[in-house]
């Protein structure tokens, strides 16, 4: 009985502090929450034969960090820290596909770092020479973000050599490169990726992105229809509704508003990313 | 001097003693049970992977086998000679008409059999978990089962060499701590010697380091075992090709290194004075 009485104050203190500590730790800035990973050579030297598993742990930590922050709390992650963590993971285990896949899912789009994603993917493809996904991702990044269609074509050829499934994408891509229809290209790319995505956090992001692109595509087609009918470009998107081509203006799933820029291209105030603090968000 | 038949008999007696001692040791059993329980969590950890469930599963289970095996190796190897020294049963052994080398070799062979059993048990558990995951999440490339078992075999050789090094230090040390600390240090250091050698050969190493440091680095590379050569995790996890020549050379290198350490341990043990 005495022991149980002795246990009580400790239990009370435990429950009292645990909840408070949890909320305190949750309120830490994103920069602190991902943690610090020493450079890959240091980790490798200190971890004996555990470096490969550590690489995968770092990738999983990035995924959980991203999932909690973006999916649950609707906050912007620290993109630079995420990029560095994925770089460390790839240097610890150059074959770690999760690191490349995650980098491709977030760096070129949300983080606005296509070159950094390309660097990681090219490093990965130098090792995973059998994996068609890496040249497939590279071809998309070169075409969509860098507008380097020669490089895109080179990687697409490599992807098609490794997996004939990529050939259909090559045909489609060739047409869209020619016609300059970037939105349709991005949609085709996302439709290839979504069914094979296992992470729910990433899948949710890809679905939202695809939904936004579909609406942009719908607006672009309506603009083309308008130009055909009236032999001029619309003044703004509302004109598409006024003349009856569209019933209403579609909503941006990222919470922004679609508008026409000076060149007559469809843009959105959200830059296809959640949160106003988006650093270098993607310009659709 | 002993006759020809007496030596194997003595050897087998010490092997039996070492095996029985290991089986009775509750710490060793506890480590093994913890290892098996950890291996059961493999599917839980692996499903978090975005694109490579089986790769994460095999990497996780091989990491557990490596860690648990190291703990088993150190706790078994440290008690092989040190326990007899502590309990003073070594005096009885020394008074018998048997060579100290037979005693040491017998004990080490007993340890080698026990570690082999432990790796086999852990490996079977791990293989079972991986086989289930392979059915549920078929990988893009078939899982390299041959490479997996070869990797376990070489992992076993790492444990043998670490065990032999621990025994070597036990034969000269007066406390348990020193052999343990040195063996752990050598274990971790031996995974870095190859990287250090690459650095010494690189432009940065050539320019920045003094000749003395470079000679020291090369010396360490030759003295410490090169465990990076035995580490086939990347090849196993990603199904990369392994050349027969590499496998054969690694095996022969491991055999030679183990032989050297054991002979040195025998020499040190035969010269040790028990007062």
Interface residues (C-beta under 8 A of the other chain):
Chain A: X41 X44 X45 X46 X48 X49 X50 X52 X53 X56 X60 X63 X93 X95 X96 X97 X98 X101 X102 X128 X130 X131 X133 X196 X197 X198 X199 X202
Chain B: X48 X49 X50 X51 X52 X53 X55 X56 X59 X60 X62 X63 X66 X67 X140 X141 X187 X188 X191 X192 X195 X227 X231 X233 X234 X237 X238 X240
